Amino acid sequence: MEKLSPKDEKELINFIKDWLRNLGFSQKDLASKLNIKSSRTSEILKKLKGLYKRGGMYYIARDLIRIEQDWLTDKNYDNQISYNNNKIESKSYNQLDLEYKLDIDKLMDQMEKDHKNN
């Protein structure tokens, strides 16, 4: 495989940082899952470049998907979903004091109305 272009490297790192932030994990957590000793961006990029050389973006995506699935099924994951009375509750929505299915729809409707008024 060819090397990642500098533009692709930058986009990949930005994606990784956003992805980690959205999931609530750190580069240290990712480094641990990638089996590398350092959590520095340069070391993570080095590992991702190695994956790219072996199989392109497919290999990078495959590993990141596997890591995310591990995190999502981990019992210690903070935003773990629990099923209660056939209603999905998520801690991230609970802190907004919203009922997941019902109030999100109402909130979206209100946001659309507000947007139309402005």
Buried (B, 14 or more C-beta within 10 A) or exposed (E): EEEBEEEEBEEBBEEBBEBBEEBEBEBEBBBBBBEBEEBEEEBBBEBBBEBBEEEEBEBBEEBBEEBBEEBEEEEEBEEEBEEEEEEEBBEEBEEEEBBBEEEEEEEEEEEEEEEEEE
